[in-house]
Amino acid sequence: NKLVYQASAALEGFDIEIVEMHHKHKKDAPSGTALTLSESAARGRELDIDKVRVSGRDGNIGARTKDEIAVMALRGGDIVGRHTVGFYNDGEFIELNHTATSRNTFSKGAIRAGGWLIEQEPGLYSIADCLGI
């Protein structure tokens, strides 16, 4: 999220599109992670996410608006998870990608976070706190 925030702030004028892919059994679309990424992108540009987020393109006619942040959800097969945040400009683009190829990745992260958490004072923490970012 921090990288998305920083890139969004630095790449003023670039269009932002988010694509997330998961297995065919995933219940929510777009995923919570994709929504959080879109919020980070909006914060990087000091925009209100409720005014600029577009989920999919169905029914949208005409060119994209300057500030819109689109979130697309794809479902199929056994894809564990993939998120791409794209920053697109005329003649160039930059993409930040994360792909999980095994659910073990999530369990290892949960164990690491639990170990970190027991060393902390009681309170409310985020995964960013655990990772020191």
The first five atom37 places (N, CA, C, CB, O) and aatype in JSON, in Angstrom:
{
  "aatype": [2, 11, 10, 19, 18, 5, 0, 15, 0, 0, 10, 6, 7, 13, 3, 9, 6, 9, 19, 6, 12, 8, 8, 11, 8, 11, 11, 3, 0, 14, 15, 7, 16, 0, 10, 16, 10, 15, 6, 15, 0, 0, 1, 7, 1, 6, 10, 3, 9, 3, 11, 19, 1, 19, 15, 7, 1, 3, 7, 2, 9, 7, 0, 1, 16, 11, 3, 6, 9, 0, 19, 12, 0, 10, 1, 7, 7, 3, 9, 19, 7, 1, 8, 16, 19, 7, 13, 18, 2, 3, 7, 6, 13, 9, 6, 10, 2, 8, 16, 0, 16, 15, 1, 2, 16, 13, 15, 11, 7, 0, 9, 1, 0, 7, 7, 17, 10, 9, 6, 5, 6, 14, 7, 10, 18, 15, 9, 0, 3, 4, 10, 7, 9],
  "atom_mask": [
    [1, 1, 1, 1, 1],
    [1, 1, 1, 1, 1],
    [1, 1, 1, 1, 1],
    [1, 1, 1, 1, 1],
    [1, 1, 1, 1, 1],
    [1, 1, 1, 1, 1],
    [1, 1, 1, 1, 1],
    [1, 1, 1, 1, 1],
    [1, 1, 1, 1, 1],
    [1, 1, 1, 1, 1],
    [1, 1, 1, 1, 1],
    [1, 1, 1, 1, 1],
    [1, 1, 1, 0, 1],
    [1, 1, 1, 1, 1],
    [1, 1, 1, 1, 1],
    [1, 1, 1, 1, 1],
    [1, 1, 1, 1, 1],
    [1, 1, 1, 1, 1],
    [1, 1, 1, 1, 1],
    [1, 1, 1, 1, 1],
    [1, 1, 1, 1, 1],
    [1, 1, 1, 1, 1],
    [1, 1, 1, 1, 1],
    [1, 1, 1, 1, 1],
    [1, 1, 1, 1, 1],
    [1, 1, 1, 1, 1],
    [1, 1, 1, 1, 1],
    [1, 1, 1, 1, 1],
    [1, 1, 1, 1, 1],
    [1, 1, 1, 1, 1],
    [1, 1, 1, 1, 1],
    [1, 1, 1, 0, 1],
    [1, 1, 1, 1, 1],
    [1, 1, 1, 1, 1],
    [1, 1, 1, 1, 1],
    [1, 1, 1, 1, 1],
    [1, 1, 1, 1, 1],
    [1, 1, 1, 1, 1],
    [1, 1, 1, 1, 1],
    [1, 1, 1, 1, 1],
    [1, 1, 1, 1, 1],
    [1, 1, 1, 1, 1],
    [1, 1, 1, 1, 1],
    [1, 1, 1, 0, 1],
    [1, 1, 1, 1, 1],
    [1, 1, 1, 1, 1],
    [1, 1, 1, 1, 1],
    [1, 1, 1, 1, 1],
    [1, 1, 1, 1, 1],
    [1, 1, 1, 1, 1],
    [1, 1, 1, 1, 1],
    [1, 1, 1, 1, 1],
    [1, 1, 1, 1, 1],
    [1, 1, 1, 1, 1],
    [1, 1, 1, 1, 1],
    [1, 1, 1, 0, 1],
    [1, 1, 1, 1, 1],
    [1, 1, 1, 1, 1],
    [1, 1, 1, 0, 1],
    [1, 1, 1, 1, 1],
    [1, 1, 1, 1, 1],
    [1, 1, 1, 0, 1],
    [1, 1, 1, 1, 1],
    [1, 1, 1, 1, 1],
    [1, 1, 1, 1, 1],
    [1, 1, 1, 1, 1],
    [1, 1, 1, 1, 1],
    [1, 1, 1, 1, 1],
    [1, 1, 1, 1, 1],
    [1, 1, 1, 1, 1],
    [1, 1, 1, 1, 1],
    [1, 1, 1, 1, 1],
    [1, 1, 1, 1, 1],
    [1, 1, 1, 1, 1],
    [1, 1, 1, 1, 1],
    [1, 1, 1, 0, 1],
    [1, 1, 1, 0, 1],
    [1, 1, 1, 1, 1],
    [1, 1, 1, 1, 1],
    [1, 1, 1, 1, 1],
    [1, 1, 1, 0, 1],
    [1, 1, 1, 1, 1],
    [1, 1, 1, 1, 1],
    [1, 1, 1, 1, 1],
    [1, 1, 1, 1, 1],
    [1, 1, 1, 0, 1],
    [1, 1, 1, 1, 1],
    [1, 1, 1, 1, 1],
    [1, 1, 1, 1, 1],
    [1, 1, 1, 1, 1],
    [1, 1, 1, 0, 1],
    [1, 1, 1, 1, 1],
    [1, 1, 1, 1, 1],
    [1, 1, 1, 1, 1],
    [1, 1, 1, 1, 1],
    [1, 1, 1, 1, 1],
    [1, 1, 1, 1, 1],
    [1, 1, 1, 1, 1],
    [1, 1, 1, 1, 1],
    [1, 1, 1, 1, 1],
    [1, 1, 1, 1, 1],
    [1, 1, 1, 1, 1],
    [1, 1, 1, 1, 1],
    [1, 1, 1, 1, 1],
    [1, 1, 1, 1, 1],
    [1, 1, 1, 1, 1],
    [1, 1, 1, 1, 1],
    [1, 1, 1, 1, 1],
    [1, 1, 1, 0, 1],
    [1, 1, 1, 1, 1],
    [1, 1, 1, 1, 1],
    [1, 1, 1, 1, 1],
    [1, 1, 1, 1, 1],
    [1, 1, 1, 0, 1],
    [1, 1, 1, 0, 1],
    [1, 1, 1, 1, 1],
    [1, 1, 1, 1, 1],
    [1, 1, 1, 1, 1],
    [1, 1, 1, 1, 1],
    [1, 1, 1, 1, 1],
    [1, 1, 1, 1, 1],
    [1, 1, 1, 1, 1],
    [1, 1, 1, 0, 1],
    [1, 1, 1, 1, 1],
    [1, 1, 1, 1, 1],
    [1, 1, 1, 1, 1],
    [1, 1, 1, 1, 1],
    [1, 1, 1, 1, 1],
    [1, 1, 1, 1, 1],
    [1, 1, 1, 1, 1],
    [1, 1, 1, 1, 1],
    [1, 1, 1, 0, 1],
    [1, 1, 1, 1, 1]
  ],
  "atom_positions": [
    [[0.81, -1.2, 0.0], [0.0, 0.0, 0.0], [0.86, 1.26, 0.0], [-0.92, 0.0, 1.2], [0.52, 2.26, -0.64]],
    [[1.96, 1.2, 0.73], [2.84, 2.37, 0.77], [3.44, 2.65, -0.61], [3.97, 2.16, 1.8], [3.53, 3.8, -1.02]],
    [[3.85, 1.6, -1.32], [4.39, 1.78, -2.67], [3.34, 2.38, -3.6], [4.88, 0.44, -3.23], [3.65, 3.26, -4.41]],
    [[2.11, 1.9, -3.49], [1.03, 2.42, -4.34], [0.78, 3.89, -4.02], [-0.27, 1.6, -4.14], [0.63, 4.71, -4.92]],
    [[0.75, 4.22, -2.74], [0.57, 5.61, -2.31], [1.67, 6.49, -2.9], [0.57, 5.71, -0.77], [1.39, 7.54, -3.49]],
    [[2.92, 6.06, -2.75], [4.05, 6.85, -3.22], [4.05, 6.99, -4.75], [5.36, 6.23, -2.76], [4.29, 8.08, -5.28]],
    [[3.78, 5.9, -5.44], [3.74, 5.95, -6.91], [2.62, 6.85, -7.39], [3.58, 4.53, -7.5], [2.79, 7.62, -8.34]],
    [[1.47, 6.75, -6.75], [0.33, 7.58, -7.13], [0.65, 9.07, -6.98], [-0.9, 7.22, -6.29], [0.31, 9.88, -7.84]],
    [[1.31, 9.41, -5.89], [1.69, 10.8, -5.66], [2.74, 11.27, -6.66], [2.21, 10.98, -4.23], [2.68, 12.4, -7.14]],
    [[3.69, 10.4, -6.96], [4.81, 10.78, -7.83], [4.43, 10.82, -9.31], [5.96, 9.82, -7.64], [4.98, 11.6, -10.08]],
    [[3.48, 9.98, -9.7], [3.13, 9.84, -11.12], [1.86, 10.62, -11.46], [2.96, 8.36, -11.48], [0.92, 10.08, -12.05]],
    [[1.84, 11.86, -11.08], [0.7, 12.73, -11.36], [0.45, 12.76, -12.87], [0.94, 14.16, -10.81], [1.39, 12.9, -13.66]],
    [[-0.8, 12.64, -13.25], [-1.13, 12.66, -14.67], [-1.23, 11.28, -15.28], [0.0, 0.0, 0.0], [-1.77, 11.13, -16.38]],
    [[-0.72, 10.25, -14.6], [-0.85, 8.88, -15.09], [-2.23, 8.36, -14.7], [0.28, 7.97, -14.5], [-2.73, 8.65, -13.62]],
    [[-2.84, 7.59, -15.59], [-4.1, 6.92, -15.27], [-3.8, 5.74, -14.36], [-4.84, 6.45, -16.57], [-2.76, 5.1, -14.49]],
    [[-4.72, 5.45, -13.43], [-4.53, 4.34, -12.5], [-5.62, 3.3, -12.74], [-4.56, 4.83, -11.02], [-6.81, 3.62, -12.73]],
    [[-5.2, 2.07, -12.95], [-6.11, 0.94, -13.12], [-5.62, -0.21, -12.23], [-6.21, 0.49, -14.63], [-4.41, -0.45, -12.15]],
    [[-6.54, -0.89, -11.58], [-6.19, -2.02, -10.7], [-6.91, -3.25, -11.22], [-6.57, -1.72, -9.21], [-8.12, -3.23, -11.43]],
    [[-6.15, -4.33, -11.41], [-6.72, -5.61, -11.83], [-6.36, -6.65, -10.79], [-6.22, -6.02, -13.26], [-5.19, -6.8, -10.44]],
    [[-7.36, -7.37, -10.32], [-7.09, -8.46, -9.37], [-7.69, -9.75, -9.89], [-7.65, -8.13, -7.97], [-8.77, -9.75, -10.48]],
    [[-6.96, -10.84, -9.66], [-7.4, -12.17, -10.13], [-7.38, -13.14, -8.95], [-6.49, -12.69, -11.28], [-6.44, -13.15, -8.15]],
    [[-8.42, -13.94, -8.86], [-8.5, -14.98, -7.83], [-9.2, -16.21, -8.41], [-9.24, -14.46, -6.57], [-9.74, -16.19, -9.52]],
    [[-9.18, -17.27, -7.63], [-9.82, -18.53, -8.01], [-11.33, -18.35, -8.19], [-9.54, -19.62, -6.95], [-11.93, -17.38, -7.72]],
    [[-11.92, -19.3, -8.88], [-13.34, -19.19, -9.24], [-14.29, -19.3, -8.05], [-13.68, -20.26, -10.23], [-15.47, -19.0, -8.19]],
    [[-13.79, -19.71, -6.87], [-14.66, -19.86, -5.71], [-14.66, -18.64, -4.79], [-14.25, -21.08, -4.92], [-15.41, -18.62, -3.81]],
    [[-13.85, -17.64, -5.08], [-13.78, -16.45, -4.22], [-15.13, -15.74, -4.23], [-12.66, -15.48, -4.69], [-15.74, -15.54, -5.29]],
    [[-15.59, -15.38, -3.05], [-16.95, -14.85, -2.92], [-17.06, -13.35, -3.22], [-17.45, -15.11, -1.53], [-18.03, -12.92, -3.83]],
    [[-16.06, -12.55, -2.79], [-16.19, -11.1, -2.97], [-15.47, -10.64, -4.23], [-15.63, -10.36, -1.76], [-14.44, -11.2, -4.63]],
    [[-16.01, -9.61, -4.85], [-15.4, -9.02, -6.03], [-15.84, -7.56, -6.11], [-15.78, -9.8, -7.35], [-17.04, -7.3, -6.11]],
    [[-14.94, -6.63, -6.16], [-13.49, -6.83, -6.07], [-13.07, -7.23, -4.66], [-12.75, -5.57, -6.5], [-13.83, -7.06, -3.7]],
    [[-11.87, -7.74, -4.55], [-11.35, -8.2, -3.26], [-11.09, -7.02, -2.33], [-10.07, -9.02, -3.45], [-10.93, -5.88, -2.77]],
    [[-11.05, -7.32, -1.05], [-10.72, -6.29, -0.06], [-9.35, -5.69, -0.31], [0.0, 0.0, 0.0], [-9.15, -4.49, -0.12]],
    [[-8.41, -6.52, -0.74], [-7.07, -6.02, -1.04], [-7.11, -5.02, -2.18], [-6.12, -7.19, -1.39], [-6.47, -3.97, -2.11]],
    [[-7.85, -5.33, -3.24], [-7.95, -4.41, -4.38], [-8.58, -3.09, -3.96], [-8.77, -5.05, -5.52], [-8.16, -2.02, -4.4]],
    [[-9.59, -3.15, -3.11], [-10.23, -1.93, -2.63], [-9.26, -1.1, -1.79], [-11.49, -2.26, -1.81], [-9.2, 0.12, -1.92]],
    [[-8.48, -1.78, -0.94], [-7.48, -1.08, -0.12], [-6.42, -0.44, -1.0], [-6.83, -2.05, 0.88], [-5.99, 0.68, -0.73]],
    [[-5.98, -1.14, -2.04], [-5.0, -0.57, -2.97], [-5.56, 0.68, -3.65], [-4.6, -1.61, -4.03], [-4.85, 1.66, -3.84]],
    [[-6.84, 0.64, -4.03], [-7.44, 1.81, -4.67], [-7.52, 2.98, -3.69], [-8.85, 1.47, -5.2], [-7.34, 4.13, -4.09]],
    [[-7.77, 2.7, -2.42], [-7.8, 3.75, -1.4], [-6.42, 4.38, -1.24], [-8.29, 3.19, -0.06], [-6.31, 5.6, -1.1]],
    [[-5.37, 3.56, -1.25], [-4.0, 4.08, -1.15], [-3.67, 4.97, -2.34], [-2.99, 2.92, -1.05], [-3.04, 6.02, -2.19]],
    [[-4.08, 4.54, -3.53], [-3.84, 5.34, -4.74], [-4.56, 6.68, -4.65], [-4.29, 4.57, -6.0], [-3.99, 7.72, -5.0]],
    [[-5.79, 6.66, -4.18], [-6.55, 7.91, -4.04], [-5.9, 8.84, -3.02], [-8.0, 7.61, -3.64], [-5.81, 10.05, -3.24]],
    [[-5.46, 8.28, -1.89], [-4.8, 9.1, -0.87], [-3.53, 9.75, -1.42], [-4.46, 8.25, 0.36], [-3.21, 10.89, -1.09]],
    [[-2.8, 9.01, -2.26], [-1.59, 9.56, -2.86], [-1.86, 10.78, -3.73], [0.0, 0.0, 0.0], [-0.97, 11.61, -3.94]],
    [[-3.07, 10.88, -4.22], [-3.45, 12.03, -5.06], [-4.38, 13.0, -4.33], [-4.13, 11.55, -6.34], [-4.88, 13.96, -4.91]],
    [[-4.6, 12.72, -3.05], [-5.5, 13.54, -2.23], [-6.9, 13.61, -2.84], [-4.93, 14.95, -2.06], [-7.5, 14.68, -2.93]],
    [[-7.39, 12.45, -3.25], [-8.73, 12.33, -3.85], [-9.65, 11.56, -2.92], [-8.66, 11.65, -5.23], [-9.18, 10.74, -2.12]],
    [[-10.94, 11.8, -3.02], [-11.95, 11.06, -2.27], [-12.26, 9.78, -3.06], [-13.24, 11.92, -2.04], [-12.82, 9.85, -4.16]],
    [[-11.91, 8.63, -2.49], [-12.07, 7.36, -3.21], [-13.52, 7.13, -3.62], [-11.58, 6.2, -2.34], [-13.78, 6.53, -4.66]],
    [[-14.47, 7.58, -2.81], [-15.88, 7.36, -3.14], [-16.31, 8.13, -4.38], [-16.75, 7.77, -1.97], [-17.32, 7.8, -4.99]],
    [[-15.55, 9.14, -4.76], [-15.88, 9.94, -5.95], [-15.11, 9.49, -7.19], [-15.59, 11.4, -5.68], [-15.51, 9.81, -8.31]],
    [[-14.01, 8.74, -7.0], [-13.17, 8.42, -8.16], [-13.09, 6.93, -8.49], [-11.79, 8.93, -7.93], [-12.66, 6.57, -9.59]],
    [[-13.5, 6.05, -7.57], [-13.39, 4.61, -7.85], [-14.51, 4.15, -8.77], [-13.42, 3.8, -6.54], [-15.68, 4.49, -8.57]],
    [[-14.12, 3.38, -9.79], [-15.06, 2.76, -10.73], [-14.8, 1.26, -10.67], [-14.88, 3.34, -12.19], [-13.67, 0.82, -10.85]],
    [[-15.85, 0.49, -10.43], [-15.71, -0.97, -10.42], [-16.18, -1.51, -11.76], [-16.51, -1.63, -9.25], [-17.37, -1.48, -12.07]],
    [[-15.23, -1.99, -12.56], [-15.56, -2.48, -13.89], [-15.89, -1.33, -14.82], [0.0, 0.0, 0.0], [-15.82, -0.16, -14.45]],
    [[-16.24, -1.67, -16.02], [-16.55, -0.64, -17.02], [-17.95, -0.83, -17.62], [-15.5, -0.66, -18.14], [-18.36, -0.04, -18.47]],
    [[-18.67, -1.85, -17.2], [-19.98, -2.12, -17.76], [-20.89, -0.91, -17.59], [-20.59, -3.36, -17.11], [-21.09, -0.43, -16.48]],
    [[-21.44, -0.44, -18.68], [-22.36, 0.68, -18.64], [-21.7, 2.05, -18.72], [0.0, 0.0, 0.0], [-22.38, 3.06, -18.86]],
    [[-20.38, 2.08, -18.63], [-19.66, 3.36, -18.75], [-19.47, 3.68, -20.22], [-18.29, 3.32, -18.01], [-18.91, 2.88, -20.98]],
    [[-19.93, 4.84, -20.62], [-19.8, 5.25, -22.01], [-18.92, 6.49, -22.07], [-21.2, 5.54, -22.65], [-19.05, 7.4, -21.25]],
    [[-18.02, 6.51, -23.03], [-17.13, 7.64, -23.18], [-15.76, 7.38, -22.59], [0.0, 0.0, 0.0], [-15.5, 6.31, -22.03]],
    [[-14.91, 8.37, -22.71], [-13.54, 8.26, -22.21], [-13.52, 8.24, -20.69], [-12.67, 9.42, -22.75], [-14.43, 8.75, -20.03]],
    [[-12.47, 7.66, -20.15], [-12.32, 7.65, -18.69], [-12.1, 9.08, -18.22], [-11.13, 6.73, -18.25], [-11.56, 9.91, -18.95]],
    [[-12.5, 9.35, -17.0], [-12.28, 10.68, -16.44], [-10.84, 10.79, -15.93], [-13.28, 10.98, -15.3], [-10.19, 9.78, -15.69]],
    [[-10.37, 12.0, -15.78], [-8.98, 12.27, -15.4], [-8.59, 11.58, -14.1], [-8.75, 13.76, -15.27], [-7.52, 10.97, -14.02]],
    [[-9.42, 11.65, -13.08], [-9.05, 11.16, -11.75], [-9.54, 9.75, -11.44], [-9.57, 12.09, -10.73], [-9.24, 9.23, -10.37]],
    [[-10.29, 9.14, -12.34], [-10.89, 7.86, -11.99], [-9.84, 6.78, -11.72], [-11.82, 7.4, -13.1], [-8.79, 6.73, -12.35]],
    [[-10.16, 5.93, -10.75], [-9.34, 4.78, -10.41], [-10.23, 3.56, -10.6], [-8.75, 4.87, -8.92], [-11.15, 3.33, -9.82]],
    [[-9.95, 2.79, -11.63], [-10.79, 1.64, -11.96], [-10.27, 0.39, -11.26], [-10.84, 1.43, -13.48], [-9.06, 0.2, -11.13]],
    [[-11.19, -0.45, -10.81], [-10.86, -1.72, -10.18], [-11.59, -2.82, -10.95], [-11.24, -1.74, -8.65], [-12.81, -2.81, -11.04]],
    [[-10.83, -3.76, -11.48], [-11.38, -4.88, -12.25], [-11.13, -6.18, -11.5], [-10.77, -4.93, -13.68], [-10.04, -6.39, -10.97]],
    [[-12.13, -7.05, -11.46], [-12.0, -8.34, -10.79], [-12.17, -9.47, -11.8], [-13.04, -8.47, -9.65], [-13.14, -9.5, -12.55]],
    [[-11.21, -10.39, -11.81], [-11.27, -11.58, -12.65], [-11.32, -12.8, -11.76], [-10.06, -11.64, -13.63], [-10.63, -12.85, -10.74]],
    [[-12.12, -13.8, -12.13], [-12.24, -15.03, -11.37], [-12.12, -16.22, -12.31], [-13.58, -15.08, -10.6], [-12.76, -16.26, -13.37]],
    [[-11.28, -17.2, -11.92], [-11.17, -18.4, -12.74], [-10.15, -19.38, -12.2], [0.0, 0.0, 0.0], [-9.19, -19.0, -11.53]],
    [[-10.37, -20.64, -12.5], [-9.41, -21.67, -12.15], [-9.06, -21.7, -10.68], [0.0, 0.0, 0.0], [-9.91, -21.5, -9.82]],
    [[-7.76, -21.94, -10.41], [-7.31, -22.05, -9.02], [-6.29, -20.96, -8.66], [-6.69, -23.42, -8.79], [-5.42, -21.18, -7.82]],
    [[-6.41, -19.81, -9.28], [-5.5, -18.69, -9.02], [-5.6, -18.31, -7.55], [-5.82, -17.47, -9.94], [-6.68, -17.95, -7.07]],
    [[-4.49, -18.37, -6.83], [-4.49, -18.02, -5.41], [-4.74, -16.52, -5.25], [-3.17, -18.42, -4.73], [-5.59, -16.12, -4.47]],
    [[-4.0, -15.72, -5.97], [-4.22, -14.28, -5.91], [-3.18, -13.52, -6.69], [0.0, 0.0, 0.0], [-1.99, -13.83, -6.63]],
    [[-3.62, -12.52, -7.42], [-2.72, -11.64, -8.16], [-3.34, -10.25, -8.18], [-2.46, -12.17, -9.61], [-4.52, -10.09, -8.5]],
    [[-2.54, -9.26, -7.83], [-2.98, -7.87, -7.86], [-1.99, -7.06, -8.68], [-3.12, -7.28, -6.42], [-0.78, -7.15, -8.47]],
    [[-2.51, -6.28, -9.59], [-1.69, -5.4, -10.41], [-2.25, -3.99, -10.3], [-1.65, -5.87, -11.9], [-3.43, -3.75, -10.55]],
    [[-1.38, -3.06, -9.93], [-1.75, -1.64, -9.94], [-0.95, -1.02, -11.07], [-1.46, -0.93, -8.55], [0.28, -0.97, -11.03]],
    [[-1.67, -0.54, -12.08], [-1.02, 0.03, -13.25], [-1.13, 1.54, -13.28], [0.0, 0.0, 0.0], [-2.18, 2.12, -12.98]],
    [[-0.03, 2.16, -13.65], [0.03, 3.61, -13.84], [0.35, 3.82, -15.32], [1.11, 4.31, -12.89], [1.45, 3.5, -15.76]],
    [[-0.6, 4.35, -16.07], [-0.51, 4.4, -17.52], [-0.48, 5.84, -18.03], [-1.69, 3.66, -18.15], [-1.28, 6.68, -17.63]],
    [[0.47, 6.11, -18.91], [0.61, 7.42, -19.52], [0.79, 7.22, -21.02], [1.81, 8.22, -18.91], [0.98, 6.09, -21.47]],
    [[0.73, 8.26, -21.78], [0.98, 8.15, -23.22], [2.43, 7.73, -23.42], [0.68, 9.5, -23.96], [3.35, 8.41, -22.98]],
    [[2.64, 6.61, -24.09], [3.97, 6.15, -24.43], [4.7, 5.36, -23.37], [0.0, 0.0, 0.0], [5.82, 4.92, -23.61]],
    [[4.1, 5.15, -22.2], [4.78, 4.38, -21.15], [3.78, 3.95, -20.09], [5.91, 5.21, -20.52], [2.71, 4.53, -19.94]],
    [[4.16, 2.91, -19.34], [3.37, 2.53, -18.18], [4.26, 1.82, -17.18], [2.18, 1.64, -18.59], [5.28, 1.23, -17.53]],
    [[3.83, 1.88, -15.92], [4.52, 1.22, -14.81], [3.48, 0.37, -14.1], [5.19, 2.26, -13.83], [2.36, 0.83, -13.85]],
    [[3.84, -0.88, -13.78], [2.92, -1.76, -13.06], [3.6, -2.31, -11.82], [2.44, -2.91, -13.96], [4.76, -2.73, -11.85]],
    [[2.85, -2.3, -10.72], [3.27, -2.96, -9.49], [2.44, -4.23, -9.38], [3.09, -2.03, -8.22], [1.21, -4.18, -9.41]],
    [[3.1, -5.38, -9.26], [2.41, -6.67, -9.22], [2.76, -7.45, -7.97], [2.76, -7.5, -10.46], [3.89, -7.39, -7.47]],
    [[1.77, -8.17, -7.46], [2.02, -9.18, -6.43], [1.22, -10.41, -6.81], [1.63, -8.66, -4.98], [0.02, -10.33, -7.07]],
    [[1.89, -11.55, -6.84], [1.24, -12.82, -7.16], [1.51, -13.82, -6.05], [1.72, -13.36, -8.53], [2.67, -14.08, -5.72]],
    [[0.46, -14.38, -5.48], [0.6, -15.46, -4.51], [0.37, -16.76, -5.27], [-0.42, -15.31, -3.31], [-0.68, -16.95, -5.9]],
    [[1.33, -17.66, -5.22], [1.22, -18.93, -5.93], [0.85, -20.08, -5.0], [2.52, -19.25, -6.63], [0.59, -21.19, -5.46]],
    [[0.82, -19.81, -3.7], [0.47, -20.84, -2.72], [-0.2, -20.19, -1.52], [1.73, -21.64, -2.28], [0.18, -19.1, -1.1]],
    [[-1.2, -20.85, -0.98], [-1.86, -20.34, 0.22], [-0.92, -20.41, 1.43], [-3.14, -21.13, 0.51], [-1.16, -19.74, 2.43]],
    [[0.13, -21.22, 1.34], [1.11, -21.29, 2.43], [1.73, -19.92, 2.7], [2.21, -22.3, 2.1], [2.13, -19.63, 3.83]],
    [[1.81, -19.1, 1.69], [2.34, -17.74, 1.84], [1.57, -16.99, 2.92], [2.28, -16.98, 0.51], [2.16, -16.3, 3.75]],
    [[0.25, -17.13, 2.91], [-0.58, -16.42, 3.87], [-0.41, -16.98, 5.28], [-2.04, -16.5, 3.46], [-0.38, -16.21, 6.24]],
    [[-0.3, -18.3, 5.41], [-0.14, -18.89, 6.74], [1.22, -18.51, 7.34], [-0.27, -20.42, 6.68], [1.31, -18.24, 8.53]],
    [[2.27, -18.48, 6.53], [3.58, -18.06, 7.02], [3.54, -16.61, 7.5], [4.66, -18.22, 5.92], [4.12, -16.27, 8.53]],
    [[2.85, -15.77, 6.75], [2.71, -14.37, 7.15], [1.92, -14.22, 8.44], [0.0, 0.0, 0.0], [2.26, -13.39, 9.28]],
    [[0.87, -15.02, 8.6], [0.07, -14.96, 9.83], [0.89, -15.4, 11.04], [-1.18, -15.85, 9.69], [0.78, -14.81, 12.11]],
    [[1.71, -16.43, 10.87], [2.57, -16.9, 11.96], [3.59, -15.82, 12.33], [3.3, -18.22, 11.57], [3.82, -15.55, 13.51]],
    [[4.19, -15.21, 11.33], [5.15, -14.13, 11.57], [4.48, -12.97, 12.31], [5.76, -13.63, 10.24], [5.03, -12.43, 13.26]],
    [[3.29, -12.59, 11.86], [2.57, -11.48, 12.49], [2.2, -11.83, 13.93], [1.3, -11.13, 11.69], [2.29, -10.98, 14.82]],
    [[1.79, -13.07, 14.17], [1.45, -13.5, 15.53], [2.65, -13.42, 16.46], [0.0, 0.0, 0.0], [2.53, -12.97, 17.6]],
    [[3.81, -13.86, 15.97], [5.04, -13.77, 16.76], [5.4, -12.34, 17.09], [0.0, 0.0, 0.0], [5.84, -12.04, 18.21]],
    [[5.22, -11.45, 16.13], [5.5, -10.03, 16.35], [4.5, -9.45, 17.36], [5.43, -9.25, 15.02], [4.88, -8.68, 18.23]],
    [[3.24, -9.84, 17.23], [2.17, -9.26, 18.04], [2.34, -9.57, 19.52], [0.84, -9.76, 17.56], [2.05, -8.72, 20.36]],
    [[2.79, -10.77, 19.86], [2.9, -11.11, 21.28], [3.99, -10.31, 21.99], [3.19, -12.6, 21.44], [4.05, -10.27, 23.22]],
    [[4.85, -9.67, 21.22], [5.92, -8.83, 21.78], [5.47, -7.37, 21.96], [7.15, -8.88, 20.89], [6.23, -6.56, 22.49]],
    [[4.27, -7.04, 21.52], [3.79, -5.65, 21.54], [2.91, -5.38, 22.76], [3.03, -5.33, 20.26], [2.36, -6.29, 23.36]],
    [[2.81, -4.1, 23.09], [1.86, -3.66, 24.12], [0.44, -3.85, 23.57], [2.12, -2.16, 24.52], [0.25, -3.83, 22.36]],
    [[-0.56, -4.04, 24.45], [-1.94, -4.15, 23.96], [-2.31, -2.91, 23.15], [-2.92, -4.32, 25.15], [-1.98, -1.78, 23.52]],
    [[-3.0, -3.13, 22.05], [-3.42, -2.02, 21.2], [-3.91, -2.51, 19.86], [0.0, 0.0, 0.0], [-4.04, -3.72, 19.64]],
    [[-4.17, -1.59, 18.96], [-4.64, -1.89, 17.62], [-3.48, -1.72, 16.66], [-5.85, -0.98, 17.22], [-2.86, -0.66, 16.61]],
    [[-3.18, -2.76, 15.88], [-2.05, -2.75, 14.96], [-2.51, -3.17, 13.57], [-0.92, -3.66, 15.46], [-3.51, -3.87, 13.42]],
    [[-1.75, -2.74, 12.57], [-2.0, -3.18, 11.19], [-0.83, -4.04, 10.74], [-2.21, -1.96, 10.23], [0.2, -4.09, 11.42]],
    [[-0.98, -4.7, 9.63], [0.12, -5.5, 9.08], [1.29, -4.59, 8.71], [-0.35, -6.3, 7.84], [2.44, -5.02, 8.74]],
    [[1.01, -3.34, 8.37], [2.08, -2.39, 8.08], [2.94, -2.15, 9.32], [1.5, -1.04, 7.57], [4.16, -2.01, 9.22]],
    [[2.31, -2.12, 10.5], [3.07, -1.98, 11.74], [4.0, -3.18, 11.92], [2.12, -1.86, 12.96], [5.17, -3.02, 12.27]],
    [[3.47, -4.36, 11.68], [4.25, -5.6, 11.82], [5.45, -5.6, 10.87], [3.36, -6.82, 11.55], [6.54, -6.05, 11.25]],
    [[5.26, -5.12, 9.67], [6.32, -5.13, 8.67], [7.25, -3.93, 8.78], [5.71, -5.17, 7.28], [8.27, -3.86, 8.09]],
    [[6.89, -2.98, 9.65], [7.73, -1.8, 9.83], [7.69, -0.83, 8.66], [0.0, 0.0, 0.0], [8.67, -0.15, 8.38]],
    [[6.54, -0.78, 7.99], [6.43, 0.13, 6.83], [5.36, 1.17, 7.06], [6.13, -0.66, 5.55], [5.12, 2.02, 6.2]]
  ]
}
